Amino acid sequence: MDAHSITSDLSVAPQIRPDDIPAIASAGFRSILCNRPDAESPDQPSFREIEQRAEQAGLVARYLPVTSGHITDADVAAFEAATEALPKPVLAYCRTGTRSATLWSHAEARRGQAEAEILAATKAAGYDLEGAGPRMAGRSGAAAERRFTVVIVGGGAAGIAAASSLKARKPDLEVAVIDPADVHYYQPGWTMVGAGVFDQGVTARSMASLIPDGVTWIKAGVVAFEPQRKAVVLEGGRTIGYDRLVVAPGLTLNWAGIEGLEETLGRNGVTSNYRFDLAPYTWELVQGLGAGRAVFTQPPMPIKCAGAPQKAMYLSADHWRRAGRLKDIGIDLFTATPGLFGVKEYVPPLMEYVRRYDAKLHFRHNLTRIDGSAKRAWFTSTAEDGTPSTVETAFDMIHVVPPQQAPDFIRQSPLADPGGWVEVDPASLRHTRFADIYGLGDACSTPNAKTAAAARKQAPVVAHNLLRDMGFISRPEAVYDGYGSCPLTVERGKILLAEFGYGGKLLPSFPSWLLDGTKPSRAAWLLKERMLPPIYWRGMLKGREWMAKPKLAV
């Protein structure tokens, strides 16, 4: 717990975890106020988990979620009422503490406290809210706090790779990466954690250790874009200017999009490899299930790594097969998609494994509600003619994949297309309406598979084209062909290496005599298990474009 005292009755903190509750109680706090919506990041515990532990410790917990960058007068009034009503002292938390501090500052301004006194109090607590001053004083607009040649929004795979590719081409380029997270995750490894192959710890490293040399890390959340004046707005109201902007914030997992899911995640046999802290629970459930029914779900597209829901099923089934339990376990895959996989060449070999594990496939079935304590799940089934119906099923364990979307600050921005994605040209990755903005990674409008492998190919394209636009490169424009890769772990020790681009065109990285991606192989497993992690950490994130040199237009 990292609490910062603002007044004798109120402290603010970054995200807390259930295990922090005893220390919070010991520190004398009597109430916890959550200002962070669930599912803002992949390692974030739900409020329900916090609330349960708080109740056990005799603390009062209140949920008052506020969207970063969109604090309304109603939010401020609700915060003011909550902090007055809750037993004191109160610990308010959000992603970094900035949102809670900002709510307090606006509430104090409503009471008539002087702006200078408010800003002094938040600064003493470690939160510089100078950018919030105009709103407190009833003014609008603020000058950019600092300006960079290139600003990159997002410190995930795509953002760090883009920063490294830019610096590899032009070491003296002034680059800033904006991201509030302390930890960077190798999310492709979570499937292997859920199968007992990788240890959870090998998929996480500190963000500070991965920021490229010479790149400025601004540890804050972006809440808005102002492309007309070439600036981004941070939590607390600060603004950062740019000459060129790269947008790579990743996806948001909408756990709340499935009724009852947040209340039961991580218990009652309900798990997901899409959350860092739950992947080990998947392996625990797989090992512990001796008989019964295992259900695996997949939401509507697009999602990150569309093969991951199946990977969890195949690896679990293979463990039960090897343990001699498969005959006693019924396996069901409920997917909102109309087929098993979107590229037809990979369907026949996948179906061989479906038959091997005697798994039942349910297409056009979207999970809408779950009751963990009753071990029941409900799906909306859509017939080919569009007629919906409700299907109920029981489970002993269920692996859930939540619906996914671009972050709110993207969907509500001028950068978004009608679907809420960063609107870029699919070949150049340049924004279709703002020539000084590029986008890459999962939040882009490009119709490719949303995988780390896609970002690995996109980063050099963005770096090349951005520097070309600025006059530092004279060669032809680089072109992204939609490449994405999905190593489908069909059994422990074998992988079907799906590699494809726009339109489902096969784009193999190796000759078929060396590695045929349409056939499960031990070689592909070794690539996934032993080679891809170091390629990610030491290659992609360091600007070493192994097998990722950009193709140039002819």
Secondary structure as GFF3:
##gff-version 3
##sequence-region A 1 554
A	DSSP	beta_strand	4	5	.	.	.	ID=ss1
A	DSSP	beta_strand	10	13	.	.	.	ID=ss2
A	DSSP	three_ten_helix	18	20	.	.	.	ID=ss3
A	DSSP	alpha_helix	21	26	.	.	.	ID=ss4
A	DSSP	beta_strand	31	34	.	.	.	ID=ss5
A	DSSP	alpha_helix	47	56	.	.	.	ID=ss6
A	DSSP	beta_strand	60	63	.	.	.	ID=ss7
A	DSSP	alpha_helix	73	85	.	.	.	ID=ss8
A	DSSP	beta_strand	90	93	.	.	.	ID=ss9
A	DSSP	alpha_helix	98	111	.	.	.	ID=ss10
A	DSSP	alpha_helix	115	124	.	.	.	ID=ss11
A	DSSP	three_ten_helix	130	132	.	.	.	ID=ss12
A	DSSP	alpha_helix	133	136	.	.	.	ID=ss13
A	DSSP	beta_strand	146	153	.	.	.	ID=ss14
A	DSSP	alpha_helix	157	169	.	.	.	ID=ss15
A	DSSP	beta_strand	175	178	.	.	.	ID=ss16
A	DSSP	beta_strand	183	185	.	.	.	ID=ss17
A	DSSP	three_ten_helix	187	189	.	.	.	ID=ss18
A	DSSP	alpha_helix	190	193	.	.	.	ID=ss19
A	DSSP	three_ten_helix	200	203	.	.	.	ID=ss20
A	DSSP	beta_strand	204	206	.	.	.	ID=ss21
A	DSSP	three_ten_helix	207	209	.	.	.	ID=ss22
A	DSSP	beta_strand	215	218	.	.	.	ID=ss23
A	DSSP	beta_strand	222	226	.	.	.	ID=ss24
A	DSSP	three_ten_helix	227	229	.	.	.	ID=ss25
A	DSSP	beta_strand	231	234	.	.	.	ID=ss26
A	DSSP	three_ten_helix	235	237	.	.	.	ID=ss27
A	DSSP	beta_strand	239	247	.	.	.	ID=ss28
A	DSSP	beta_strand	252	253	.	.	.	ID=ss29
A	DSSP	three_ten_helix	255	257	.	.	.	ID=ss30
A	DSSP	alpha_helix	261	264	.	.	.	ID=ss31
A	DSSP	beta_strand	270	271	.	.	.	ID=ss32
A	DSSP	alpha_helix	279	288	.	.	.	ID=ss33
A	DSSP	beta_strand	292	298	.	.	.	ID=ss34
A	DSSP	alpha_helix	308	322	.	.	.	ID=ss35
A	DSSP	three_ten_helix	326	328	.	.	.	ID=ss36
A	DSSP	beta_strand	329	335	.	.	.	ID=ss37
A	DSSP	three_ten_helix	344	346	.	.	.	ID=ss38
A	DSSP	alpha_helix	347	356	.	.	.	ID=ss39
A	DSSP	beta_strand	359	362	.	.	.	ID=ss40
A	DSSP	beta_strand	365	371	.	.	.	ID=ss41
A	DSSP	beta_strand	376	382	.	.	.	ID=ss42
A	DSSP	beta_strand	388	394	.	.	.	ID=ss43
A	DSSP	beta_strand	397	399	.	.	.	ID=ss44
A	DSSP	beta_strand	404	405	.	.	.	ID=ss45
A	DSSP	alpha_helix	408	411	.	.	.	ID=ss46
A	DSSP	beta_strand	437	439	.	.	.	ID=ss47
A	DSSP	alpha_helix	452	469	.	.	.	ID=ss48
A	DSSP	beta_strand	478	479	.	.	.	ID=ss49
A	DSSP	beta_strand	484	491	.	.	.	ID=ss50
A	DSSP	beta_strand	494	500	.	.	.	ID=ss51
A	DSSP	three_ten_helix	502	504	.	.	.	ID=ss52
A	DSSP	alpha_helix	522	526	.	.	.	ID=ss53
A	DSSP	pi_helix	527	531	.	.	.	ID=ss54
A	DSSP	alpha_helix	532	534	.	.	.	ID=ss55
A	DSSP	pi_helix	535	539	.	.	.	ID=ss56
A	DSSP	three_ten_helix	540	542	.	.	.	ID=ss57
A	DSSP	beta_strand	551	552	.	.	.	ID=ss58
###
